Amino acid sequence: MRFADHWTSGTVEAIRDLTAGIREFTLKPDAPLQAFPPGSHITVSLLIDGQPQTRSYSIVGARSLDRLRIAVRLAPDSRGGSQAMWALQPGARLDFTAPSTLLDLDWTRDNYCLIAGGIGITPISAVAHALCQRGVNAALHYAVKTRNDAAYLDDMAALLGDHLHIHASDEDHRLDFAETFAALPADAIAIICGPMRMTEDARRAWQTAGRRPTDLRYETFGSSGLLPATEFRVRLKGTGTEIVVPQNRSMLAALRDSGHEVISDCERGECGICAIGVVAIDGEIDHRDVFFSAHQKLDNAKICPCVSRAIGTVTVDTLYRADAI
């Protein structure tokens, strides 16, 4: 089960390609939305392989209550959400949730360091707009493979000027977290959104720099992991049940499809509410959440089935017990 979401409907008003692999969608809600924090996301209801599923996308740029912009990276090896979004045409109708966020930010600081990796620019762009509107000092480090892959590059350059730093791999200008964090004022807060490997590198560098853990805020995207997304198996402790998790379905969805209910909320690997116990591993777990610490991930005692995956077979205890008849 999920905690209650506030669903609404709207129309795909406009579509434009930002790069060869990133497409922007402008959504017009049927009614004006309530105010929401920068860095929020919406959950969209999509039909994927004939089944109703949901996917979350961050809201881009300056806030608006009568228009929402989201950007979707086409990922052929993902769970099908990006292909379904890219198949939409202007005028299409969509059901989606009201914007919300678990990225709890401290807006009282004088210095902010924003870090985006690839499509992670989407929530970071919204935070950048909010900070600039407040007249706060904010620098953005934007890591991409090439400048041609950098969505909203012109927008961010116009907004931030010299405070925008592009780290393009093909220009041999990779982001050095140790150097970046060492240059920050003591009161600075860092906000990062990017692939899992980038997030983990940032967390280690932040800890090594001796900075307060609560001054590093981050989120990742569910399709981002350290291992390829492939089919794997889940065994349920004490039941003899074995479930196949397809490449294009989450472990959480597969458990629910088989009648094993798991409580959840964000379904983005951020809140930890869906975490279940790991009993045994025949293979390897790919922890894709940002809830557990690096030590907890190495311990492999729990897994967040909403985003995390495995190679091989993992035995879990969901604590779900069917009511006795």
N, C-alpha and C positions, 0 to 999 in steps of 0.2 A: 504494500500500500504506500501511497504518497500522502504527505500532508496536503491540504487543500490548496490548489492553485486557482488563481482568478483568470478564467479564460475569456477571451473576446474573439472577435472576428474582424477581418479586414480584407483589403484588396491589394494585390501587387500592382502598384501604380507605375513603377518604372524599373527598368533593368539596364545595367551598363557593365561592360567589361573593364575592370581596372588594370589587369595584367592578363597574360595568356592563360593563367590558371585561377584567377580570382574574379568573381562576379559580384556586383553590388545589387541589392534588391531594396527598393523603397516601398514600404508598406504604409497604407493609409487605413488606420483603424476606423471602424464604423462610428465610434464615438471617441471624443478626446480622452486621453489617459490621465491618470493621477500622476502627480510629480514622482520622480524616481531618482535614485542616486546615480552619479556618473560611474561607468564601469558595469552597468547592469546588463543583463541578458534576457532574452525571451526563449521560451520553449515552443517550438512549432510542431503541429501535428501533420504528419506526412504519410502517404501510402507508399510503402516500400515492399517490393515483391508481393504485392497484393495484401499486405498486412498493415494495419494502422500502427505507426510508430511515432516517437517523438525525438526531436533533436534540438539542442540548444545553440543559440548564436548570439554573440555579443552585439550590443548596439553601438554604432559608429558615430563619432563626432559630437557636435554640440547637441544638447538635449532639445527635443521638441515633443509636445504633447499630442500633436495631430499628424506627425509623420515619424516613422522609424526607419532607419537605414541599418541593414546588416550586410556583411560581406562573407561569401562562402568560397572556400578553396576547393576546387575539384580534386577529389582524391579517389582514384580508381580502386585503391586497395582498402578503402574504408568500409563502413557498415551500410553504405548505400544512401546516406542522407544527402551527401553533396550531389550525387547524380540526380536524385529526386528534385532537389532545389533547382539545379541547372536545367531541368526539363520544364520548369514553369515558364509561362508567358505573361506579359502584361495583361492585366484584367483578371488573372486567376484569383480565386477566393482561398483564404487561408484562415485556419483557427490557430491562435497563439495565446500565450499567457501574458498577463501584465508584466512589465519589466520588473526584475528583482535582482538582488545581488547578495553574495556572501563575502564579497571583497570589502570588508569593513575598514575604511580608511580614516586616518587622523588628518583632518583638514586644518589643524592649527600650526603646522610647522612652517618654517621659513624657507626650507630647501627640500626639493624632491628630485629623485633620480628615477626616471621612467625607462624601462627596458622592454623592448618588443623583439620577438623573434618571429619572422615571417608573418603568418596570419594573426599572430598575437598582437599586431598593431590595432586590431579592432577595438578592444576595450581600452587599450592604452591611449588611443586617439581621443576617446571621450574624456578620460581623466585629464589629458593635456589641455583640452578646450576648457574644462572647468577650472583648472589651475590658472590658466592665462586670463580668464575672466576675472579671477580674484586678484590678479596682479602678483602672483606668487612666482618665485624663481624656480623654474623647472627645466631640467635638461633631459633630452630623449636620446637614448642609444638604441638604434634600430639595426638589427642584425639580419642580413639577407644573403642569399647566394649571389645575386647580381642586382644592380639597381633596377633592371627591368622587372624584377620580381617584387619590387617594393611598392605595395599598394599605398595610396594616399601620400606618396613621397612629396609631391608638390604642395599638398595641403599642409603637411607638417612643416615644410620649409617656410611657407608663408606665415604660419602661426608662430614658429619658434626661432626662426632665423639662425643665428650662430649657436643657439642652444641645441640644435639638431646635429647628431653625430651618426653618420652612416658607416656601418661595418659590413662591407661586402666581401665575401669570401674570394671572389674572382679578382679582387683588387689587393689581395693579401693583407686585408685590414680587419682581422678578426677581433672580436670583443674580448678584452682582457679584464676579467672581473676584479682580480686583485688590484690592478692599477686603477680601475674606475672607482672602486670602493675606497681605496686609500686617499683619493683626492676629494672625497665628500666631507663637508662640514660634520661636526660631531652630532648635530641635531637632525641630520638628513634622514628621510625615509625613502626606501627604494620600493618600487612597484614594478613587478615583472610579469609578463605573460609570454609564453613561448613553449617550444617542445620540451618534453620531459628531460632530455639530457641537458639542455640549457638551464632549466630550473634547478636541477640537482647541482650543476656546477656553481650556480649562483649561491645556493644555500651553503655549500662547502666554503666558498670564498668569503661569504658574509660571516660565517662562524670563525674562520681563521683570522679575519680582521678584528675579531673581538667585539663586534657590534651587537647591540641588543637584538635577540631573535624577533621580537615583536615589531622591529623597525623594518623588517623585510616582509612585504606582502606580495603574494603571488597567486596565480592560477595557471592552469594548463588546459589543453584541449584533449578530450577523451580519446581521440584517434592517435595521440602521441604516446609512443612507448619506446622502450629500449630494444624490444624484440619484434619481429614481424607478426602481424595479426593473422593467425592461422586457426583452423579448427582444433579444439581440444576437448577433453572430457572432464566431467565433474562427478565425483562419487559422493553420495549422501551417507554420512556416518550412521551405522546401525540399521540401514534400510535395504542395502543391496541394490539400491537404485543408482544407475549410471546415466548421466545426461550428456548428450553431445552439444557443444556450443559451436554453432557455425561461425565462419569467419566474419559474417555480416550481422551477427547478433551479439549483444552483450551477455555476459554470464548472468546478470540480474534478470534479463528478459527470458533467458533459457530456463532459469529456475522457476520463474512465474508461469511460463508456458506449460511446465510439467506439474503445476499445482503446488509448488513449494513457495509459499509467500515469504518475502523478505521486506522488512520495513525500510523505507528510503525517503529521501527528501530531494536534495539538489540533483542527484544523478549526474554530477559532473566531477566526482572525485574530490570534492572540497569539504563536505560536512562530516563525513565519517559515519553517518547514521546507519548506512547499509552494511557496515563491516561485519563479517562473519568469521568464525573460527576456522583455522586450517588445521586439519588432523594429520595429513600426510601429503607428500609431494613425490610423484614419480615423473620428474621432468624439471621444469623451472617456472616460477611465477614472474610475471612482468607487472610490477606494481606501477600503475599509471595515475595514481591519486596524488594529491598534494596535502593530504590529511596526515598520513603517518610520517614520522621522522625517518631519516636514513637508517638509524639503528633498528627501528621497528620493522622496516622493510627487510633488512637483513635477517631479522629474527623469524620472519615468515609465520608469525602466530595468527595473523588475521589478514583478510583481503577485502578490498572494496569492490564488490562484483559489478558495480555500475560501470566502471571503466577498466579495471584491471583484468588481465588475461593470463594465460599460461601456455606453456609448451608441454604436451604430454597429458598427464592426468593429475588432478588435485582433488583430495578428499576433504570435505568441509562439513561443518556442523552448523546448520542455519538456526538451530534451536527451535525450528518450527515442528510442532507435533500436531497431527490431525486429531480432532476431538474424538474421544472414545465414544463408540455407539452404545 
